Amino acid sequence: QVQLVESGGGLVQAGGSLGLSCVASGLTFNTFMGWFRRAPGKDREFVAAIRWGPGHTYYGESVKGRFTVSRDRAKNTLYLQMNSLKADDTAIYYCAADRNGIVSTVRDPNQYDFWGQGTQVTVSE
């Protein structure tokens, strides 16, 4: 069983930075850990992911170059550093785990088995 607990959301001005954390348990070497977001009236959107063991990273086009996903295996913690934030980044952010992931489906939220409770990120103009 995987358990995920997120923290770090909040309110920030456009152009600012914010970091999210997700403490996880029950992960394996091949687990994909992902960040997704859902803005009001929109579907879940893939933000970023990392393969827990080797640390390979993947990003959504809208955040590439601005967001960085990382993990600390010793602390069982996943991170998302968000820089140059825009109003369009406003959403609820979720961390998720896909314990049997493959690279071709890393961006598909339906492949993720476990989800955190979500944390609100609001970017003001």
GUPATI-66883 format. One record per residue: residue number from 1; x, y, z negated of N, C-alpha, C in turn. Coordinates in steps of 0.001 Angstrom, whole numbers, plus 500000, padded with zeros to 6 digits. Each point is the difference from the previous one (the first is absolute). Last residue first. Example, Ala and Ser with C-alpha at 12.3 -4.5 7.8 and 13.67 -1.06 7.14 Angstrom:
# residues 2
2,512850,497750,492920,500820,501190,499940,499230,501090,499270
1,500290,494280,500070,499110,501190,500000,500900,501200,500000
# end
This chain:
# residues 125
125,497793,537781,510285,500602,500836,501038,500796,501144,499368
124,499313,495160,497532,499279,501238,500268,500757,500838,501021
123,499513,494580,498501,500946,501003,500490,499197,501237,500381
122,499500,495184,496873,499325,501141,500613,501038,501045,500365
121,499286,494493,498380,500975,501011,500394,499243,501099,500732
120,498777,495532,496501,499615,501118,500867,501198,500911,500246
119,499721,494506,499057,500322,501252,499329,499774,501145,500979
118,498910,494192,499107,500011,501223,500784,500334,501221,499159
117,499903,495079,498947,498759,500733,499751,499905,501291,500801
116,502806,495624,501808,499960,500811,498791,498706,500788,499926
115,500655,495162,502590,499971,501454,500112,500045,500638,498621
114,500775,495028,503177,499848,500632,498695,500165,501509,500153
113,500285,497030,503770,499162,499215,499091,499665,500730,498711
112,501121,501257,505480,500498,500183,498630,499011,499404,499009
111,499377,500360,504816,500953,498930,499676,500478,500070,498557
110,497088,503249,502128,499265,498761,499738,500919,498834,499644
109,501561,504406,501373,499602,499918,498596,499267,498706,499667
108,503850,501032,503744,498596,499616,499942,499560,499851,498546
107,504547,500845,501760,499185,501217,499996,498494,499725,499850
106,503390,496522,500311,500334,500803,498827,499119,501243,499893
105,500368,496036,503207,498747,500448,499367,500245,500937,498825
104,503554,498010,502662,499024,500438,501006,498703,500514,499382
103,503652,498053,497410,500261,501358,500457,498904,500503,500932
102,498793,496532,496179,500878,499924,501147,500082,501407,500590
101,498484,497668,494816,499979,500888,501142,500935,499618,501118
100,498088,498398,495423,500409,499106,501092,500105,500766,501298
99,498723,502110,495868,501018,499038,499550,500485,499077,501110
98,498074,505080,499440,499708,498897,500908,501060,498947,499742
97,497930,504728,497355,500969,498912,500143,499465,498933,500941
96,499385,505735,498601,499414,498701,500294,501099,498976,500223
95,498515,505519,498265,501041,499017,500295,499327,498642,500136
94,497873,505116,500872,499968,498679,499393,501286,499249,500285
93,497523,505335,499999,501095,499138,500408,499963,498700,499196
92,496491,504204,501675,500321,499072,498921,501046,499036,500535
91,499806,505012,501979,499329,498699,500050,500192,499293,498663
90,502159,504276,503281,499061,499858,498888,499203,498712,500142
89,503152,501881,503207,500459,498887,499163,499093,499774,498798
88,499510,503647,503166,499521,498720,500561,500463,498795,499209
87,501559,504425,499030,498618,499824,499538,499426,498676,500481
86,505228,500062,499478,499042,500789,500758,498607,499760,499417
85,505665,499412,498456,498596,499589,499990,499122,500994,500738
84,505069,498978,499204,499367,500820,501049,498522,499663,500133
83,502173,496152,497460,500533,501350,500190,499257,500709,501121
82,499811,495392,496493,499297,500737,501051,500520,501433,500029
81,501174,494670,498126,500382,501402,499904,499414,500738,501185
80,499053,495206,497321,499745,500731,501232,500349,501462,499733
79,500974,494638,497679,499935,501461,499998,499585,500523,501371
78,500033,495288,496436,499959,500512,501360,499826,501509,499928
77,501824,495966,496338,499286,501233,500312,500199,500402,501450
76,502014,496600,496661,498752,499563,500633,499124,501186,500393
75,504579,499928,498138,498884,500610,499259,498652,499564,500549
74,503998,498441,501986,500235,499765,498575,498857,500545,499148
73,500124,500738,504697,499604,498629,499668,500187,499717,498521
72,498906,504423,502812,501008,499615,499020,499598,498621,499506
71,498869,503075,504756,499617,499153,498870,501191,499777,499105
70,497651,503489,504250,501141,499296,499410,499508,499122,498863
69,498516,503751,504373,499600,498903,499122,501258,499304,499497
68,498712,505138,502100,500985,498938,499836,499466,498966,499012
67,498322,504489,503515,499803,499120,498849,501086,498935,499991
66,500044,503225,503455,499615,500810,498836,499885,499157,498726
65,501113,498200,504370,500884,501141,499857,499678,500893,498808
64,496088,497107,501799,501394,499686,500306,500848,501267,499938
63,495115,499481,499512,500833,500327,498842,501485,499783,500264
62,496386,499109,503190,499664,501314,499457,500894,500413,498832
61,500249,495645,502213,500505,501094,500838,499777,501367,499367
60,500711,495629,496935,498989,500484,500916,500521,501218,500745
59,503365,496165,498027,499277,501239,499748,498904,500229,501022
58,503826,496219,497422,499124,500244,501127,499160,501225,499658
57,504794,496899,498179,498915,500971,499851,499267,500240,501309
56,503324,496142,497014,499677,500585,501306,498781,500889,499858
55,502304,497214,496483,499870,501449,499994,499745,500644,501355
54,500615,495161,498090,501056,500652,500769,499900,501520,500066
53,496675,497615,497231,501349,499447,499864,501046,500807,500750
52,495321,501270,500267,500522,500073,498645,501431,499527,499870
51,497777,502544,504095,500077,498576,499674,500803,499889,498717
50,496891,504256,501574,501359,499508,499806,499939,498514,499675
49,496840,504585,502167,500135,498690,499366,501467,499634,499887
48,496013,504359,501153,501363,499452,499997,499983,498632,499338
47,495958,502422,501576,500969,501061,499737,501426,499464,500126
46,494623,498773,501818,501311,499503,499590,500957,501173,499844
45,494594,500309,499392,501095,500253,500938,501301,499453,499425
44,494156,499586,499549,501326,499862,499388,501079,500150,501077
43,495534,502446,501205,500416,498642,499663,501334,500022,499270
42,496550,504232,499655,500905,499322,500942,500306,498587,499539
41,497376,503502,497636,499383,499787,501298,500862,499283,501016
40,502642,502062,496068,498534,500006,500032,499466,499835,501413
39,504737,497866,499099,499477,501363,499887,498477,499941,500083
38,504027,496336,498696,498658,500181,500549,499566,501425,499715
37,504833,496614,500305,499234,501133,499478,498632,500050,500674
36,504664,496534,498733,498925,500390,500899,499311,501217,499390
35,504795,496776,499470,499228,501153,499556,498977,500301,501094
34,502792,495135,498601,499592,501094,500869,499354,501148,499249
33,503297,495185,499821,499325,500987,499155,499692,501217,500858
32,501159,494477,500816,499979,501351,500539,499229,500884,499020
31,502784,495177,499077,498822,500857,499892,500210,501317,500737
30,503145,496187,499292,499426,500302,501309,498760,500892,499950
29,502396,498515,496010,501004,500563,500907,499379,500459,501314
28,496628,499924,495953,501008,499050,500459,500926,500682,500987
27,496435,501531,495569,500479,500111,501376,501021,498917,500321
26,497403,501220,495763,499628,498854,500823,500478,500055,501432
25,499203,504604,497435,500403,498726,499418,499581,498893,500952
24,500917,505857,499904,499430,498758,500514,500479,498796,499204
23,499383,505810,500311,500631,498917,499251,499292,498708,500359
22,500597,504914,502442,499094,498859,499881,500761,498892,499297
21,500172,505799,501262,500597,498755,499532,498938,498924,499908
20,501095,505232,502551,499081,499002,499457,500794,498777,499566
19,500969,505653,501037,500410,498604,500007,498964,499122,499350
18,500639,505143,502759,499358,499237,498933,500485,498564,500103
17,500709,505550,502125,500341,498588,499901,499283,499358,498819
16,499106,504615,503592,500600,499484,498781,500243,498505,500059
15,497722,502736,503329,501435,500184,500052,500738,499448,498807
14,495012,501354,499261,500557,499590,501288,501476,500365,500059
13,498081,499281,495137,499808,500918,501116,500614,499440,501277
12,497858,497036,495871,501238,500640,500433,499680,500925,501160
11,497802,496347,495912,499747,501128,500897,501318,500677,500323
10,499352,494587,498641,499756,501332,499454,499735,501015,501088
9,502028,494470,498493,499251,500909,500855,499824,501352,499357
8,502227,495976,498037,500752,501060,500640,499226,500922,500911
7,499527,494432,498658,500031,501266,499281,500664,501054,500879
6,497847,494372,499831,500572,501178,500634,500003,501191,499059
5,499921,494301,499941,499559,501181,499265,500717,501212,500553
4,498851,494336,500983,500604,501245,500477,499403,501167,499230
3,500630,494129,500205,499339,501155,499388,500759,501259,500371
2,499345,494442,501637,500729,501254,500080,499169,501093,499336
1,500432,494237,499784,499153,501185,500000,500888,501243,500000
# end
